[in-house]
Amino acid sequence: MKKLTALLMAIIIMISFASCGAKTSQPSTVSEAVTDTVISAQEATGDFTVTTEDGSYTVSDGVYTISSAGTYTLKGYLEGQIIVDAGDDDEVIIELSGATITCGADSPVKILNADKVEISAKKDTENVINDTRTPGSGDDNQGKGAIYAKCDLKLKGKGTLVINATYNNGIHTTKDLEIKNLSLKVTAYNNALKGDDSVTVTSGTVVAISTNGDGVKTENTDVSKNGVTRGDIVISGGTVTVYAAGDGFQAAHNFALTSADGEIPSVTVYTASYSGYTASDAATTSYKGVKAQNEINIEAGVITLQAYDDGLHANYGDSFDDGTVGKGNINISGGTVTMAVYAPANKTAGGRQGPGGWGGQQTVIGADGIHADGELNISGGLINIDSAYEGLEANVINISGGETYVAANDDGVNACKGSATPQINVTGGYLDVTVSPSGDTDGIDSNGSYTQTGGVVITRGPGSDMAAAIDADGSVTVSGGTLIVLGYGRVNTGGNVKSVSLSLHSAGSHTVKINGTSYTFTNANAYSSTSCYSDGTVSS
């Protein structure tokens, strides 16, 4: 029972100077009540100490300046600042062993120069960093995050680190940011996690909260010395939960959900109203679950999205520093994708909707489940879109494997206009589409053609040629596989495909057997008729 399996999986997944003394207060929101039970840390007490056996540092008026490579252990409570200003080739390790650092004049931890810096929360210790500056209170000489670095930055350890940043970003490096093993919670005014060149999470538990910006973000798209375009976000392990007033993930280049070293990542994203936060520029801000300027690649793991805008979104045509342009592709070859995006009842195409669309706090136009400006390629995995304006939308949609379930308020699957001729190609897999039996909706709609040579497709929709279970500006051609149409659809057949007489369009549960395999599905509503086309043996 494929639908039941998808639903069950979705359920299972479900913190110097005189001014440095003030503590950051957590916002009183729904998301605070949820996340405080996941990761928390007690502030340290006692005198602040820095110990090192192989490094060197100076201290003046509560500012500790690390000037060479080495390992430095920090413990106790500091109203002040940690500065790293080491050599170009120096590697600096900062061990947090029950430390609290609070500053309201600059970044509590500011890394000006080094080859790379590693910040480690030691096992069984609780550590807190408080950036208590007010938004917009700084200048260009101040750090842009509670932890701000101008080199590669790695956060790791088997302890706990809690970061509260009321000024700008939580953790921000102008280079690569990597997180491993750590129990990390970041609450920031702007981006919770920002690596200009890249952000990588390989293991650990991460809670990223942005009260006015994006959860996780990259910025640069030039080419590294290895010939790789920068700007990727890669989640290859661990558990990551994002609450963002804006986008959950915003990748300047690619976003990838994959598996490495035996880790299976789990990602949960809440944006805009679903996160409990509202951006100050809510009328113009994007609230997508995952947004990439080039490609989104999902190969393994679990991602659950509750977004006020598109769940997954890839842009086409953005110019990168390396001279290329964004492809706008989304590729899903494995893992589990579950989402519910904002899709109010009786929504019509192009409408400005939503709390705030007409007089509330936020505005969104057409929240799609999965939207690719270029190609959407589904070759594996389990996809369950519980609610959306349009479920799957792309210029070209290729389905060759996996199990995909779509419930939408407008079109369930839509091949829209773009750089290529719109088309939907089904060569394998299982696709189950639900839209209303009435209204201006289509179960499957192509602004070009629909071609099926394999797989199993069940599509529902109204019973007219203007609003249908399946529709195309060009032709709908089935020369292989099985297509079951509940509602209206004008279908051309070829090859060994024949029309099969079935009655599956009434409300309730139905089971159909195709080449010996049983498929069970439920219609919430009754549809006008059943049409079935198959090159195999079909019975009910």
N, C-alpha and C positions, 0 to 999 in steps of 0.2 A: 504494500500500500504506500505508493510513492509520496503522495501528498501528506499522509500521516507522518511518514519519516521526516519530511522537511519541517513540519511543524514541531515535532518533538525535538529535533536538533536546535531549532530556534529558541525553544524554551530552556533547554539545557545551558545554551550559551547566554543566556541573558545577563612660608617664612626669608672711633674716629674722633666722631666729633660731637660737639654738644647736641647737634641735631640728629645724631645716630641713635638716640635712646628710645624713640617711640616704636612700639611694636605694630605690626600689620594686623588689622582685624579682618577676619574672613567674612565674605559677603553672606548675608542670610538668604539663602536660596534653596530651592529644591535639590539642586545638584550637590550642595554642600552636605546636606543631610545624608545623601547616598554615599559620597566619596569619603567622608570622614571615617567611615567604618572600615574602609579598605586599607588606607595607609595613614598613620598619624605618628607624631614624635613629640616627646617632652623637650622643652628647652633646657639646655645645660645650665648648671650652677657651678660656682667655684671660679678660681682665678684661671685666666686664659694662659695657656702655655704652647710654645712651639718647640719641638725637639727634632734634631737632625744629627746624624753621624757623618754624612758625606756632603752636606750642602752648606750654604751660607746665607744669612739674612740680616737685616737691620730693623730696628723698631724706633719709631718716633711718634709721640702723641697718638698712640693707638693704631698706627699704620705699620704693618709688618710687610717689609719688602724683601721678597726672595730674589736673589741675584745670581744663582748658579744652579746647575743640575744637581739632583739629589732627591732624597725622600724626606718629607717633612710631616711630622705628626702633630695635629692640632687637637687641643682638648680644652674644655671649659667655655666660659661665656665672654664674648668680646663685643664691646661697642666700638667699632672701628672698621678696619679694612685690611684685606689681604691683597697685596700686589705682587705679581710675578713679572720681573723685568730681567730675564736671563739672556744667555747668548743664543745666537741664531741656531746653533746645533744642539742646544741643551734640552734634555728631557727631564721634566719636573714631575714628581709624584707627591700629591697632597693627600695624606691620610686623615680622614675625619674620624676621631675616636671619642665621640660624645662631645661635640662642639656646637656652639651657637654663635653666629656672626650676624650682627645687626648694624645697619648703616642707613642714614637718611640723607647723605651728602653726595654719594657716588655709588658705584657698584660695590657691594660687600666683598666680592671676589673679582678682581680685575687683572686680566692677563694681557700684558702689553707686548711681551716678546718671549719667545721660546720656540724650539722646534715643535714640541708637542707637550701637552700637559695632561696628566691623568689625575682625576679626583676620585678617591676611593672611600666609601663609607665602610668602616671595619665591621666585621661580623658582630652581631648582637649589640650594636651601638645605635643611638638615635641622634640625629644631627639636623640642625635647622639653620637656614639662611634667610634673613629678613631684609628686603630692600624696601625701605619705608618712604622713599621719595614720592611726591605727588605727581600725577600725570602732567607732563609738559613743564615741569619745574626746572629741568636741567639745561645744559648747553652741549655743544658738540664735543667738549672735552670730557664729558661724563660717559661712563659705560652705559651701553644700551640694554643691559640686563642685570639681574641679581648676580648671576655669573656671566661675565663678559670676557671673551677671549679673541685674540687675533692670531690664533694658531689652531692646529688640530686639537680637539678636546675629546677626552674619553671619560665617561662616568661609569664607575663599576663598584663592586663590593657586595658583600652579603649583609650589610647593615641597611639602615633607613635614612633617607635624606628627604626633608621637606623644605620646599622653597616657596616663599611668599613674596611677590613682587607687585607693588602697587604703581610703579613708575612706567615701565615699558615691558620688555620681555622677561621671561623667567630665566631661561638659559639661552645665550646667544653667542655663537662663534662665527667669525667671518670665514672660517674654513670648514672642516669636516667635524660633525658631532656624532659620537657613537655611545650607546648605552648598553651595558652588559650586566646581568645578574642583579643589579640594584633594585631595591624597593624605593621608588622615587615618586614623589607627588609634587607637582609644580602648579601653583596658582598665580597667574600673571594678568596684568591689565591688558597687555597686547598679546603677542605670541607666547605660548607656554614654552615651546621648544623651537629654536631656530638655528639651523646650520646653513650658512649662506651657500656652501658648496654641496653639502649632503647631510642627511640625517639617517642613521642606521640604528635599529634596535635589534639586538641578537638574542637577548634573554632578559629575565627579570620581570618585575611588575611596575608598570608606569601608569600614573594618572596625570593627565595633562589638562589643565583647566585654563581657558582664556575667557576673561569676563568681558572683553571688548574687541577681541581680534580673532585670529586663527589659532587652532590648537598646535599644529606642527607644520613648519614652513621651511622651504628652501628658496634661494633667490638667484644664484648665478647660473649661467648657461654657457660659459666659455669652456675650452677644452683643457683637460689636465695634461700633464707631461706624458701620461700613458695613452693619450689620444681619446679619452672618454669624456663625453659631454657632462659637465657638472649639473647639479640641481636635482638629483634623485633622492627620493625617500624610499628606504628599504626596510621592511619589517620581516625578519626571518626567524623570529622566536619571541618568547615571552608573552605577557598579557598587557595590552595597551588599551586604556580607556580614555577617551577624549570628550570633554565638554567644551564647546566653543560657541561664542556669540556669533562668529563668522563661520568660515569653512573649518571642517574637522582637520583635514590634511590638505595642504596646498603645495604641490610640487612644481617647481619651475621647469622641470623636465619630466622624469618618469616617476611613477609610484609603483612599487612592487610588493606584493605579499607572497612570500615564498618560504621554504623550509631549508634550514642549514644546521649541521651538526646534530641532527636528530631532534631539533626543536620544532614544535608545531605552534605557530603563532595564533593568538586569539585577539581580535581587535573589535572594540565596541565604540561607536561614535554617536554623539548627540549634538545637534547643532541648533542654534537660534532658540526658539521657544522651547524646544525639547530639551535643551541643555540647562534651562533655567536662567540664561543670560541674554541680554539684548544689547546689540552694538549701538553706540551713540549715533552712528550714521546709518541707522537701520533701513532707511529708505533706499539706500544704494548699495549696501553690503551684500556679498554673496554668502550663502549659507549651505553650501554643498557638503556632503559627507566626505568625499574624496574628489579633489580636483587636480588634474595634471595638464600641463601645457603641451605634452607630447603623447605619452602612452600610459595606460594603467594595465598592469599585468598581475593577474591573480592565479597563482599556481598551486597553493596549498594553504592550510589553516582555515580559520573561521573569521569572517567579518560580518558584524551586525550593525546596521545603520538605521538611525531614526533621524532623518534630516528634514529641514524645512524647505530645502531646495533639492536639486538632483542628488540622488544617492551616490552614484559614480558618474564623473563627467570628465571627458577628455576634449581638449581644444584642438582645432585644426588651424594651421596657417600662422601661428605666432612665430616671429623671427627670433632666432637664438643668436648668441654672441659667436657661435662657431660657424655661422653662415647658413645653417639649415633652418627649416621651418617645422612647426609641430605637425605631426601626422594625425592627431585626433583619434587614435585607435584605442580600443579596450579589448584585451585578450583574456579570456577566462578558460583555463585548462584544467583546473582542479580546485579543491577546497569547497567551502560552503559560504554562500553569500545570502544573507537574509536582510530584508529592509522593509521599512514602512516610511514613505515620504509624504509630505503634506499634499493631500488630495481631497479637498472639500467636496461634499455632495453637490451635484448639479453644476459642477464647474464646466465652463465652456472654453473653447480654444482662445488663447491669447489674453484671457482675463487677468486683471491684477487682483490677486486674492489674498486672503489670509489674515490672521490677526494683523491688522495694520494695512492691508491692501486698500481697504476703504475705511480709514479712520482709526486704526489701531496702531500697533507698535512696529510691525514689519511688513514688507512687501515681497511677494515672490510671483514670478510669472512661469507657469508650467513646470511644476516639480516632477521631473521624470525619475523613474527608478534607475535606469542605466541609459546614459546619453553619450554617444560618441559622435563627434562631428565627422569623423572619417569612417573607419570600419569597426564593427562589433563582431568579434570572433569568439564563439562559444564551442569549445571542443571537449569539455569535461566539467566535472564539478556538479554541485547542487546549488541552484539559484531559486530563491523563494521571494518574490516581490508581493508583499501582502497588500500594499496600497500605493498608488502612484497616479499622476495625471496620465502620462503615457508610460507603459512599463519598460519596453525596450525601444530605443530610438537611435538610429544611426543612418548615415548615408547608404552604407552597404552592411547588411546583416548576414553573417555566415554561421550556420548552426550545423555542427558535424558530430556532436556528442553531448554528454551530460544530461542532467534533468533540470528543466526550467519550468517554473510555475509563475504565472503572471496574473495579477488582478489589478485592473486599471479603470479609471473613470472616463478616459477618452479612448485613445487607441491602445490596444494591448501591445502590439508590435507594429512599429512604423518605420519604413524606409523613407527618409526625408531627402529633400534636394540638397546637393552638395557638390563637391568637385568631380564626382563620378556620377554615372547614371544610377539612380536609386534602384536597389534590388535586394530581395530576400532570397537566400539560397539555403535550402535544408537538404543535407546529405546524410544525416544521422542524428542520434540523440532522441530526447523526448521533450516535447513542448506542450504545455497545457495553458491555455489563455482564457481568461474570463473578463468580459465586459457586460454591461447591461443589455438586456434584450430589447430595450427601447432607447430612444434619444439619438443624438448625432454622434454615434460612436462606431468604431470598427474593431473587431477582434484582431485581425491582421490587415494592415493597410500598407501598400507599396505605391509610392509615387512613380514607380517604374514597373518592374516585373516581380513575380513570385515564382520560384522554380523549386520543385521538390523531387529529389531522386532517391531518397532514403529517409529513415527515421520515422517517428510517430508524432503526429501533430493533432491536437484536439483544440479547436477554436470555437468560441461562442460569440454571438452578437445579434444585432437586430435582423429583421427578416425582409429588408428591401435592398434594392441595388444602390441606393444612396447611403445607407448605413447598414453594414453587413458583418457577418462573421468573418469573411475574408473578401478583400477587395484590392484591385490593382488598377492603376491608370493604363498599364499595358496588359499583359496576360497573366493568368494564374495557371501554371502548367504542372501537372503531377505525372512523372514517368517512373516513379519508384517510391517505396515506403508506403505509409498509410496516412491519409488526411481525413479527419472526421470533422465535419462542419455542422455546428448546431446553430441554425439560423440560415441566412442567405449567403450564397457564394456561387459565382459563375466559374466553373473549373473546366480546364481542358486537360484531357488525359492522353497519355502516350505509352509506348512500350507495352508491358503486360498488365498495366493498371486497369482495373475494372471497377465499375460502380457496384457497391454492395448495399443491399437493402437491410437497414437497421432502424431501430427506434430508441434513441438515447437522449432525446431533447426534453423530456419531462423533468420537473424538479425532483431532486432526491438522488440516491446513490445508484450508480450503474457500473457494471463490469463488462469489459469487452476483451475477448481473447484474440490476440494477433499472432499468428504463427506459433501457437502453443503457449504464449506468455500472456498472463492475465493482467489487465490494467483496470484499477478501480478508481472512479472519480465521482464527485458529487456536484450536481447543479443546484445552486441556491435558488435559481429561478427556472421557469419553464421557457423554452425557446420554440420558435415556430416550426422547425422541422429538423430532420437529420439527413445529411448526405455523407456518404463514406466512399472513399476511393483508395484502393490498395492493390499492390502486386502480390499480396500474400493471402493467407487464409484467415478470414475474420468472421467472428461470431459473437453473439451476446446472449 
